Structure formats: structure tokens, C-alpha cells
Amino acid sequence: MSKEVEIVLPDGSKQKVAKGTTLFEIKNQLMEEAVVGSIDGELVDLSTPVSENAELAFYDCASNEGTTAICQLVSLLLQEAIKACYPEALFAKAHREEQTIWVDLRVKQPLSALILKDLEHHIKKQIKTNRTIKSARMTVSEAKEVFKDNELKLSALEELDAEQVVFVYSFGNVTEYFLEPTALDLPMAKYFSLLKVSGAYWQGNPENEMLQRVTGVVFSEKAQLLAHLEYLEESEKRSHQKLGKELDLFMFSEEAPGMPFYLENGLTIRNELQKFLRELQAKYDYKEVKTPLILNQRLWERSGHWDHYKNNMYFTKVADEDYALKPMNCPGHCLIYKDRKRSYRDLPMRMAEFGQVHRHEFSGALNGLLRVRTFCQDDAHIFVRRNQIEQEIALALKIIDEVYKIFGFEYGVELSTRPDDFMGEIELWDEAEASLGKVLTDLGYKYNINEGDGTFYGPKIDIHIKDALNRSHQCATVQLDFQMPEKFDLTYVDENNQEAQPVMIHRAVFGSLDRFLGILIEHYAGAFPFWLAPKQVALISVAQTHESGVEELFQEFHAAGIRVEKDLRNEKLGKKIREAELRKIPYILVIGDKELTEDTFAVRKHGSNTVKQMSKAAFLSLLKQQLQEKNHQYY
């Protein structure tokens, strides 16, 4: 019986090795920087022996397989560290998403963020020992016996096929299973950081118990970890919830979870966004309407929302009849269209609304302005003849492009196709998807296909903007809908005096005005472009003798349409300037004798140490120019 086997190496060469040689030994001989490997295409960890002729492959830390393996290794070490601090801890399944890992556990006392440094220290000590991790491969049925005393892991295993093979690893007092192999060399886990402690429902179900979650990030290189931590630090500085409080933009209350209260400064920005889009839509002949907040339940049954969306809706009763707070504006616009007879000459009919909608979100999903339960949609619905579809979609995309250029956003485009729970005929869906694709191609857009992510009534074009930290946000959307006009029996009289059915285009630019504002706060780090800034100019008096002069200037700037504030407090000048800087006011003017007698200002820009001398006339002219241009720079 032969004691050697033949292996085919990644470069195609062949080699004889002793039967039972592990991948770890082979990779060391080949000088491979491997984390995990594969035998005849099957992923395995490096402790796996080669027992017969086989083709081998190796995966380094830069590969997807290697990244997964290193993240799983840190998850295992994290559980061991927690177990050392809390012996009674019972772990649910460890998870990862890209570079982020999290471990959910049941433990009696609430964990504090203060424990994170202790856990990190424990893990780093273990890494230096380079102790052995025990590994095994077994079926799910066999794994259930290993985890028979852990109801949380047993529940997760129940979701897998009984004969599926899993990887089981033990280190210290903890054992965990994974669906893919794990790195076994402890030093590979050294570039990690634990970020936070939070609560998490078991299996993500709000009806289950609340577990505790420890979250961290894992990288294969120190530079990557440091860059990510720097990114997180900058993200925290830009947090719209933090800046919203500091700049008096908005607030939340336990009396209305997920429902923002806008303060003066925040409402100013919101109103400016509405004014800007309102003027642009008027330029392209959009007619603005307003529909009720609540509508009879039978309307939502007719529109299809009852069957497809009722779990996200709020309901109430009026005169013993069932009503619903609107989650969308489209059915109301259909009622407006249907209110009178329409001719082909009336189409395209562009109907716009800044409509307040309500949608139920679980409390754990709420996130400042980015995820709320009530928000304002800049909704538009365009009713068209079939031969007008492409030109109107092109116009909608043109408006979106104009708006995003104002804010300096780069964006990507995605075509989302028919979902599983679609409404209507497949032939109409195919026609709608083809129309959207043709417009994008004709306009030269590069786009991705997002299979199955269309709305239940039609396919859509989604626009993903990139913010200052290169994060992607889906905001604008253009949706093509053959279903709603049919549901509401919408018609028009065509050129032959025959009744025909229009097609409906749904269009939003900001998407949610509230969410868009949250994105803008973080994009600009609270230092808004001049035209959007809640307060555009701060007038600061040098002394009490200058108060009357500052008051006159305040009235003059106010009359010129500038949002101006005055600081007449009897405080140190440096303190007043610093506070205006913290409020991120674009321009600060310190008013003393010279400024009042010569009508010349020493103009300070926010964030700049330079001071520029300008006459009052030149400064006012500059401000009016910036209001008109709506430059996306800070000022």
C-alpha cells in the first residue's frame, strides 16, 4: 500500500508527498502566505491532511476566503475572552459582514463599553501564546450533540440540513461552529478592534428575548485597521444625531418614537430644500397638490398596499370605519387624476406633492433622521401615454441630475426588476423593465441590474449617491407602473376619441426629505453651503457702544434676504467668535468703530484663519451671488 499521494499544486505542477501531510506543512514548504486552502475544490482549514491524490489551492488574507477565516478566528477568540470574564455566558451564533463581526450572548449582568478594552487585552495576550485551536468537521446532526447544552446554537443549527458538514473549533472553554474554515494561526487575528456593546433580539425577532451584542472589526493589515478606525472617528464627528443636537436642528421625544421634531434651524434647511425643488419642478411644469394624511382602508385594499404593505401601516377609525395613515402618496394622486375626464392633450400630467407619510419601523431599526416612522416624500407622479414613457423618464432623470450636481454628489444607477410578490401580468413587467433599460442606455448611463428588488407594482431606477466619506445612500427613484392605473380604472380619451389607460411614473428626488437632510448634515459635517445654512452671517459687537450700529446692520442684512444673527452680549470677544465658529455660521463679522464709520468689514469665513477686508456693498453683492448660484461648496 502506497505511503505517498500525488498533489497538483496551484501552478499546475505535480508533487509526491507523504500520505497524511497537512495543508499547513505543504504551504510552509511552498512558502505560501495561506490562511485556508482547498482540496479538490472543497474549502478546508490548514490542519486538514491530504489522504489521496488531489488538486490543492491556497487562499491568502487578501482573498474572500481568507478574510472570512480571519474574522471567524477573532470571533472565536472574542468568545473565549468573554467566557473568561463571565463564565456563565451562553453564546448564540457568531456573525460577520465584510470586516465587521459580532457575538450575541446571554449573560445576567448588563455589559458595559468599559469591558471592551479588557476583552481586547485578553485576546492580545492569547494571541502571543499561539496556543493550538482544536478543529473538526462533522455533520449538523453530530454538531447538535456537541452543542446540546446551548439552546441558542441548537436553534441556529435547526435551520441547516441535518447532513450538511460544518467546521467546529474549540479554544479554551469555548466551542463554535462555522460554515466555512477558520484560520488557525493566532497571530493572524492581531489587527482587530472591539467597537461597542449593544442589545440585539435573538434571531433578529423582536418577539424573542433581548441578548447582548459585542461588535468589532477585523483586518489583515495594520494600515487597514488604522484607516478604518480613522474613518469611524470621522463618521462620529459627522454624526447627524450629534450635530443635530449641537446645531439645534431637530430633536426626538419618547412621546413620539421615530418622529422628528424640527427646531428653527433644522426647519430652515428643510424649507430651503423644499423651496429649491419646488422652483425647479415649476420650471418643468409640475403642478403641486396636497392629499389627506388618512384615507379609507378600502382605498389601500384597492391599490394593493393592503396585500403587500399592511404590516408597515398604521390604522385608525373614523365614524366606525377603518382608515389608514398613508404610507405613500400615489393612491391619493390617482384619485385626483380620476376626479375629472382627461384627454390625451392633458398628458403628460406631472403631479407633485411634499407629502407626509407614516410607515411602521421596529424600534431597533430607528436611526435619527435616516430611519424614522414619519417623513416627507418629495413625491411626483406623472401620468403619460405609452409613447411618452421614455421622454418623461429621461426628464425625471435630468431633474435628479440637476439637483445632485447642486450638492456635488456623484452617483451610481441601478435598475431593480420584478420581485417575487409582484402584481399584474409578466408581459407588462417585461415591457416596463425594457423601457427603463432603454432610457438608461440611450442617455449613456452605466447601471447595474438589481434582480428582484422592484416594488410590487413596477420596476424602478434607483440612484445611489456617494457622500464625503464615500458611503452610498439610495435616495432618488424613478418607477414605472402599469398596475395602479388599472387598479383605479384610470383612463383618458385618445386621438380617436376612444378610452385608453395611462401609464404612471413614480418619481422622487430627495426620496425622504428627512433622510436627505440627515445625509446632508453628515456630508457637510454641519457646515452647510451658504444658501442652505440656517444662519448665514453672524454680527458680533466689540463693545456695548457698538450695539446700535450692529442693530442697524442686522436690519439691513435681514431686509436683503440674508439669515443673520447678532451677538450683543457683554462677553469676551474671543468667546463670542468661538461660539459662532462652533455653530458653523459661514461668515462672521466683528463690528467695532472702524466697521461702523468706514462701512468696511473684516470678513471671517468659517473654518478659515484668514480675514478679508471688504466693503459693505461688495460683501452684500457676494452674498446675493452665492444665494443665486447655490454653490455646493461650504460658502
C-alpha positions in Angstrom: 0.0 0.0 0.0 1.5 3.3 -1.1 2.5 5.8 1.6 2.7 8.7 -0.9 0.0 10.6 -2.7 0.3 12.9 -5.7 -0.8 16.5 -5.4 -1.4 19.1 -8.1 -0.2 22.5 -6.9 -1.7 25.9 -7.7 0.8 26.5 -10.5 -0.1 23.2 -12.2 3.0 21.3 -11.1 2.7 17.9 -9.5 4.5 16.6 -6.5 4.6 13.5 -4.3 4.0 13.9 -0.5 3.7 11.5 2.3 0.1 10.5 2.9 -1.4 12.4 5.8 0.7 15.5 5.1 -1.3 18.6 6.2 -2.0 21.6 4.1 -0.1 23.6 6.7 3.0 21.6 6.1 2.6 21.9 2.3 2.0 25.6 2.4 5.2 26.1 4.5 7.2 24.1 2.0 5.8 26.2 -0.9 6.4 29.4 1.1 2.7 30.2 0.5 1.1 33.0 2.6 -2.0 30.9 3.1 -4.8 31.3 5.6 -7.0 28.4 4.4 -6.9 26.0 1.4 -9.0 23.7 -0.7 -8.7 20.0 -1.6 -10.3 19.2 -5.0 -12.2 22.5 -4.8 -13.6 21.9 -1.2 -12.6 24.6 1.3 -10.8 23.3 4.4 -8.6 24.6 7.1 -4.8 24.1 7.1 -4.9 21.3 9.7 -6.6 19.1 7.1 -4.4 16.1 5.9 -4.1 15.0 2.3 -5.1 11.3 2.2 -5.3 10.7 -1.5 -4.3 12.2 -4.9 -5.7 15.7 -5.0 -5.6 19.1 -6.6 -4.8 21.8 -4.0 -5.3 25.6 -3.8 -4.4 28.1 -1.1 -6.0 31.4 -0.1 -4.2 34.3 1.5 -5.6 37.0 3.8 -6.5 39.3 0.8 -9.0 36.7 -0.6 -12.6 36.5 0.4 -11.9 33.0 1.8 -9.0 34.4 3.9 -11.0 37.4 5.1 -13.8 35.1 6.3 -11.3 32.8 8.0 -9.6 35.6 10.0 -12.9 37.2 11.0 -14.1 33.8 12.3 -10.8 33.4 14.2 -11.3 36.7 16.0 -14.9 35.7 16.8 -13.7 32.5 18.5 -11.1 34.4 20.5 -13.7 37.0 21.5 -16.0 34.4 22.8 -13.1 32.9 24.8 -12.3 36.3 26.3 -15.9 36.9 27.3 -16.1 33.4 28.8 -13.1 34.2 30.9 -14.8 37.3 32.3 -18.3 35.8 32.5 -18.1 32.0 32.9 -21.9 31.7 32.8 -22.2 33.4 29.4 -24.2 31.4 26.8 -23.3 32.3 23.2 -25.6 32.5 20.2 -24.1 32.1 16.7 -21.3 34.4 15.8 -21.8 36.5 12.7 -19.8 38.7 10.3 -20.5 41.1 7.4 -17.5 42.1 5.5 -14.9 43.3 8.1 -17.5 43.5 10.9 -18.0 40.7 13.4 -20.5 40.4 16.3 -21.1 37.9 19.0 -24.5 37.7 20.7 -24.7 36.2 24.2 -27.0 35.7 27.2 -25.5 36.9 30.4 -27.1 38.1 33.7 -25.5 41.4 34.2 -25.6 44.2 31.5 -22.3 44.6 29.7 -20.6 48.0 29.7 -18.5 49.5 26.9 -15.8 49.7 29.6 -15.3 45.9 29.2 -14.1 46.3 25.6 -10.5 47.3 26.5 -10.3 44.4 28.9 -11.5 41.9 26.3 -9.1 43.3 23.7 -6.2 43.0 26.2 -7.2 39.3 27.0 -7.3 38.4 23.3 -3.9 40.0 22.6 -2.4 38.0 25.4 -3.9 34.8 24.0 -2.5 35.6 20.5 1.0 35.9 21.9 0.7 32.3 23.4 -0.1 30.9 19.9 -1.9 28.1 21.5 -3.5 25.3 19.4 -7.1 25.5 18.2 -8.8 22.2 18.0 -10.7 21.6 14.8 -13.1 19.1 13.5 -15.5 18.6 10.6 -18.9 17.0 11.3 -22.5 16.9 10.1 -25.1 19.2 11.6 -26.6 16.2 13.4 -23.3 15.5 15.1 -22.8 19.2 15.9 -26.2 19.2 17.7 -24.7 16.7 20.1 -21.7 18.9 20.7 -24.0 21.9 21.4 -26.8 20.0 23.2 -26.5 22.3 26.3 -26.7 25.5 24.3 -30.3 26.2 23.2 -29.2 29.3 21.2 -26.8 27.4 19.0 -29.2 24.4 18.7 -31.9 26.8 17.4 -29.5 28.1 14.7 -28.4 24.6 13.7 -32.1 23.6 13.3 -32.1 25.9 10.2 -29.5 23.8 8.5 -29.8 20.4 6.7 -29.0 17.6 9.1 -26.3 16.1 6.8 -24.6 19.4 6.0 -21.0 19.5 7.0 -19.9 22.3 9.4 -16.5 23.2 10.9 -16.3 23.0 14.7 -13.5 24.8 16.6 -12.6 24.8 20.3 -10.3 27.2 22.1 -10.0 27.3 25.8 -13.5 26.9 27.3 -15.5 27.8 24.2 -16.6 25.9 21.1 -18.1 27.4 18.0 -19.2 26.1 14.6 -18.8 27.8 11.2 -20.0 27.0 7.7 -16.5 27.8 6.3 -13.0 27.0 7.5 -11.2 29.3 10.1 -7.6 30.5 10.3 -5.7 28.5 13.0 -2.6 30.7 13.4 -3.5 33.1 16.2 -1.2 35.9 15.1 -3.4 36.4 12.1 -6.0 37.8 14.4 -3.9 40.7 15.8 -5.4 43.5 13.7 -8.8 43.9 15.3 -10.7 46.4 17.4 -13.8 46.0 19.6 -16.2 48.9 19.0 -19.4 48.7 21.0 -21.7 46.8 23.3 -25.4 46.8 22.4 -28.6 44.9 22.7 -29.9 42.5 20.0 -33.0 40.4 19.7 -32.3 36.7 19.5 -32.5 35.7 15.8 -33.4 39.3 15.0 -37.0 38.8 16.1 -38.5 41.5 18.3 -40.7 38.9 19.9 -37.7 37.0 21.2 -35.5 37.8 24.2 -33.0 40.6 24.1 -29.4 39.3 24.1 -26.3 41.4 24.4 -24.0 42.0 21.5 -20.3 42.8 21.2 -19.3 44.2 17.9 -15.8 44.6 16.4 -13.9 45.0 13.1 -11.1 42.8 11.8 -8.5 43.4 9.1 -5.4 41.5 7.8 -3.1 44.6 7.9 -2.4 47.2 10.5 -2.7 50.1 8.0 -6.2 48.9 7.0 -7.3 48.8 10.7 -5.9 52.3 11.4 -7.6 53.7 8.3 -10.9 52.2 9.3 -10.7 53.5 12.9 -9.9 56.9 11.5 -12.9 56.6 9.2 -15.1 55.7 12.2 -13.8 58.6 14.2 -14.6 61.0 11.3 -18.0 59.4 11.0 -18.7 60.0 14.7 -17.7 63.7 14.3 -20.1 63.9 11.4 -22.9 62.0 13.1 -26.1 63.8 12.1 -27.6 63.0 15.6 -24.7 64.5 17.4 -24.6 67.6 15.1 -28.4 67.9 15.1 -28.2 68.4 18.8 -25.2 70.7 18.8 -26.6 72.9 16.0 -30.3 72.9 17.3 -31.6 71.3 14.1 -34.0 68.7 15.4 -34.9 66.5 18.4 -36.8 63.3 19.3 -39.1 62.5 22.2 -40.1 59.3 23.9 -43.7 60.5 23.4 -43.3 60.0 19.6 -40.5 57.5 18.8 -39.1 57.8 15.4 -40.9 61.0 14.7 -38.7 64.1 14.4 -39.4 67.5 16.0 -37.8 70.2 13.8 -36.3 73.1 15.6 -35.9 76.5 13.9 -32.5 75.9 12.4 -33.5 72.4 11.0 -36.8 73.6 9.7 -35.0 76.5 7.9 -32.8 74.0 6.0 -35.8 71.7 5.3 -37.8 74.7 3.9 -34.9 75.7 1.7 -34.7 72.2 0.3 -38.4 72.3 -0.5 -38.2 75.8 -2.0 -35.3 74.8 -4.2 -37.1 71.7 -5.6 -40.4 73.4 -5.8 -38.9 76.1 -8.1 -37.1 73.5 -10.2 -40.3 71.4 -10.6 -42.3 74.5 -11.6 -39.7 75.2 -14.3 -40.6 71.8 -15.8 -44.4 72.2 -15.5 -45.0 70.1 -12.4 -48.3 71.0 -10.7 -48.2 70.8 -6.9 -51.0 69.2 -5.0 -51.8 68.1 -1.4 -53.6 64.9 -0.3 -55.1 63.9 3.1 -53.0 62.1 5.7 -55.6 59.4 6.3 -57.7 57.6 3.7 -60.3 54.9 3.9 -58.9 51.3 4.2 -60.8 50.3 1.1 -58.6 52.6 -0.9 -55.5 50.7 0.3 -57.1 47.4 -0.5 -57.8 48.6 -4.0 -54.3 49.9 -4.5 -52.7 46.6 -3.5 -51.0 48.1 -0.4 -53.2 46.1 1.9 -52.0 42.8 0.5 -48.3 43.9 0.1 -47.7 46.6 2.8 -50.2 46.4 5.6 -47.7 45.3 8.2 -45.9 48.6 7.7 -49.0 50.8 8.0 -50.8 52.5 10.9 -54.6 52.2 11.2 -57.4 54.2 12.9 -61.2 54.5 12.9 -63.3 57.4 11.8 -67.1 57.2 12.3 -66.8 53.4 12.8 -65.0 53.0 9.5 -61.4 51.7 9.1 -58.9 54.2 7.9 -55.1 54.2 7.4 -52.4 56.8 7.7 -50.9 57.0 4.2 -47.5 55.2 3.7 -47.4 56.5 0.2 -48.9 59.3 -1.9 -49.7 57.5 -5.1 -53.3 56.4 -4.4 -54.2 59.9 -3.5 -52.8 61.2 -6.8 -54.8 58.5 -8.6 -58.0 59.9 -7.0 -57.1 63.4 -8.2 -56.5 62.2 -11.7 -59.8 60.3 -11.7 -61.8 63.3 -10.4 -62.4 64.5 -14.0 -62.3 63.3 -17.6 -58.8 63.5 -19.1 -57.8 63.9 -22.7 -54.6 62.8 -24.5 -53.9 66.5 -24.7 -53.7 66.7 -20.9 -50.8 64.2 -20.9 -48.1 64.1 -19.7 -49.7 65.3 -16.4 -47.0 65.9 -13.8 -48.3 66.0 -10.3 -46.0 66.7 -7.3 -46.5 66.7 -3.6 -44.4 67.2 -0.5 -46.4 64.5 1.3 -46.1 63.5 4.9 -46.2 59.7 5.2 -46.1 57.2 8.0 -44.5 53.7 8.0 -44.1 51.4 10.9 -40.4 50.6 11.7 -39.3 48.4 14.6 -37.8 50.5 17.4 -34.4 48.8 17.0 -34.2 49.9 13.3 -34.8 53.6 14.1 -31.7 55.8 13.4 -32.2 59.5 13.8 -33.4 61.1 10.6 -32.1 58.2 8.5 -34.8 55.7 9.6 -38.0 57.3 11.0 -41.7 56.4 11.3 -42.9 59.6 9.6 -41.2 61.6 6.9 -41.9 63.9 4.0 -41.6 62.4 0.5 -40.9 64.8 -2.4 -43.3 62.7 -4.4 -44.3 63.1 -8.0 -46.5 61.1 -10.3 -46.5 61.6 -14.0 -49.4 60.2 -16.0 -48.4 59.5 -19.6 -49.4 57.9 -22.8 -47.2 54.9 -23.7 -45.4 56.8 -26.4 -44.4 59.4 -23.8 -42.8 57.0 -21.3 -39.2 57.3 -22.4 -39.2 61.1 -22.7 -40.7 61.5 -19.3 -38.3 59.1 -17.6 -35.5 61.0 -19.3 -36.9 64.3 -17.9 -37.1 62.8 -14.4 -33.5 61.7 -14.6 -32.5 65.2 -15.9 -34.1 66.8 -12.8 -32.4 64.4 -10.5 -29.1 65.1 -12.2 -29.6 68.9 -11.8 -30.4 68.5 -8.1 -27.4 66.3 -7.3 -25.0 68.5 -9.1 -26.1 71.4 -6.8 -24.9 69.3 -3.8 -21.8 68.0 -5.5 -22.9 64.4 -5.3 -21.5 61.7 -7.5 -24.0 58.8 -8.0 -24.5 55.4 -9.4 -27.6 53.9 -11.1 -29.3 50.6 -10.5 -32.3 49.0 -12.4 -34.4 46.9 -10.0 -36.5 44.3 -11.6 -39.7 42.2 -10.8 -39.9 40.9 -7.2 -41.4 37.6 -6.2 -44.6 39.2 -4.8 -45.3 41.3 -7.9 -48.7 42.5 -9.0 -50.0 42.3 -12.6 -49.0 40.5 -15.8 -45.4 39.4 -16.5 -45.7 40.8 -20.1 -46.3 44.3 -18.8 -43.4 43.9 -16.3 -41.1 42.9 -19.2 -42.3 45.9 -21.2 -41.7 48.3 -18.2 -38.2 46.9 -17.5 -37.3 47.2 -21.2 -38.4 50.8 -21.3 -36.4 51.8 -18.2 -33.3 49.9 -19.5 -33.6 51.6 -23.0 -33.8 55.1 -21.5 -30.7 54.5 -19.3 -28.8 53.1 -22.3 -29.9 55.9 -24.6 -28.8 58.5 -22.0 -25.4 56.8 -21.6 -25.8 55.7 -18.0 -23.8 52.8 -16.8 -26.1 50.8 -14.5 -26.3 47.6 -12.5 -29.2 45.2 -12.5 -30.7 44.5 -9.1 -32.7 41.4 -9.6 -36.0 41.1 -7.8 -35.8 44.4 -5.9 -38.5 46.3 -7.7 -41.7 47.4 -5.9 -44.7 45.2 -6.0 -46.3 47.4 -8.7 -43.4 48.0 -11.0 -39.7 48.1 -11.8 -37.6 51.1 -10.8 -34.4 53.0 -11.3 -32.6 53.7 -8.0 -30.0 56.4 -7.7 -27.2 55.8 -5.1 -25.3 59.0 -4.1 -21.8 59.0 -2.6 -21.2 61.3 0.4 -18.0 62.9 1.7 -16.9 59.6 3.3 -17.7 57.7 0.2 -20.7 56.0 1.8 -23.5 55.1 -0.5 -27.1 56.2 0.1 -30.1 55.3 -2.0 -32.3 58.4 -2.4 -33.8 59.2 -5.8 -36.0 56.7 -7.6 -38.0 56.5 -10.9 -40.6 53.8 -11.0 -42.7 52.7 -14.0 -46.2 51.5 -13.1 -48.8 49.8 -15.4 -50.7 48.4 -12.4 -52.0 51.3 -10.4 -53.8 52.9 -13.4 -55.6 49.6 -13.9 -56.4 49.2 -10.2 -58.1 52.6 -10.2 -59.6 52.3 -13.7 -57.8 55.5 -14.9 -58.5 56.5 -18.4 -58.1 59.3 -21.0 -59.7 60.0 -24.3 -57.2 59.3 -27.1 -56.9 60.9 -30.5 -59.5 58.6 -31.9 -62.0 59.6 -29.2 -61.5 56.1 -27.6 -60.8 55.4 -23.9 -57.2 54.4 -23.2 -55.3 53.7 -20.0 -52.4 55.9 -19.0 -49.1 54.7 -17.5 -48.0 56.1 -14.2 -44.4 57.1 -13.4 -43.5 57.5 -9.7 -40.6 59.9 -9.1 -38.7 61.1 -6.0 -35.5 63.2 -6.0 -34.7 63.5 -2.3 -36.7 60.4 -1.6 -37.3 61.3 2.0 -36.7 65.0 2.8 -35.8 64.0 6.4 -33.4 61.3 5.4 -31.8 63.5 2.8 -31.3 66.2 5.4 -29.6 63.6 7.7 -27.3 62.7 4.8 -26.5 66.4 4.1 -25.6 67.0 7.8 -23.1 64.3 7.7 -21.9 65.1 4.1 -21.1 68.7 5.1 -20.2 67.9 8.7 -22.8 70.5 9.7 -21.1 73.3 7.7 -23.8 73.8 5.1 -23.4 75.7 1.8 -24.2 79.3 2.2 -27.7 79.1 0.6 -28.7 76.3 3.0 -27.1 77.5 6.2 -29.7 78.2 8.9 -27.8 81.3 9.9 -25.6 82.8 7.2 -23.9 85.8 8.8 -23.1 86.5 12.5 -22.7 90.1 13.6 -20.6 90.4 16.7 -20.3 93.6 18.6 -16.9 94.6 20.1 -18.4 96.6 22.9 -21.7 97.9 24.2 -21.1 101.2 22.4 -21.5 99.4 19.1 -24.9 97.8 19.8 -27.0 100.4 18.0 -24.7 100.1 14.9 -24.9 96.3 14.9 -28.7 96.6 15.2 -28.9 98.8 12.1 -26.7 96.4 10.2 -28.8 93.4 11.3 -32.0 95.1 9.9 -30.2 95.9 6.6 -28.9 92.3 6.1 -32.3 91.0 7.1 -34.0 93.2 4.6 -31.6 91.9 1.9 -32.9 88.4 2.5 -29.8 87.2 4.5 -30.4 85.0 7.5 -28.4 87.0 10.0 -27.9 86.8 13.8 -26.5 89.3 16.2 -24.4 88.8 19.4 -24.6 91.8 21.6 -23.7 90.0 24.8 -21.3 91.6 27.2 -18.8 88.7 26.8 -15.2 88.4 25.8 -14.8 88.9 22.0 -12.8 85.7 21.6 -15.6 83.7 23.3 -18.3 85.1 21.0 -16.2 84.4 17.9 -15.5 80.8 19.0 -19.2 80.1 19.7 -20.1 81.4 16.2 -17.5 79.1 14.8 -19.0 76.2 16.7 -22.4 77.0 15.2 -20.7 76.7 11.8 -22.0 80.1 10.6 -20.5 80.7 7.1 -19.5 84.4 7.7 -18.5 86.2 10.9 -18.3 90.0 11.1 -16.8 91.7 14.2 -18.3 95.2 14.4 -16.3 98.0 16.0 -15.6 101.6 15.4 -13.8 101.2 12.1 -16.5 99.0 10.6 -19.3 101.4 11.6 -17.5 104.5 10.4 -16.0 103.2 7.2 -18.6 100.6 6.1 -15.7 98.1 5.6 -15.8 94.6 7.2 -13.1 92.2 8.2 -14.8 89.1 6.9 -14.0 85.7 8.6 -15.0 82.5 6.8 -16.0 79.5 8.9 -13.0 77.2 9.2 -10.5 79.7 7.9 -7.9 81.7 9.8 -7.7 84.3 7.1 -9.6 87.6 7.3 -10.5 89.5 4.2 -11.3 93.2 4.0 -14.4 94.0 2.0 -16.7 97.0 1.7 -20.3 96.5 2.8 -21.6 96.9 -0.8 -19.1 94.3 -2.1 -19.9 91.8 0.7 -23.7 92.1 0.2 -23.1 91.6 -3.5 -21.1 88.5 -2.8 -23.8 87.1 -0.6 -26.6 87.7 -3.1 -24.4 86.0 -5.8 -23.9 82.9 -3.6 -27.6 82.7 -2.9 -28.3 82.7 -6.6 -25.6 80.3 -7.6 -26.3 77.7 -4.9 -22.7 76.6 -4.9 -22.2 73.2 -3.2 -19.0 74.3 -1.5 -19.5 75.4 2.1 -19.6 79.1 1.2 
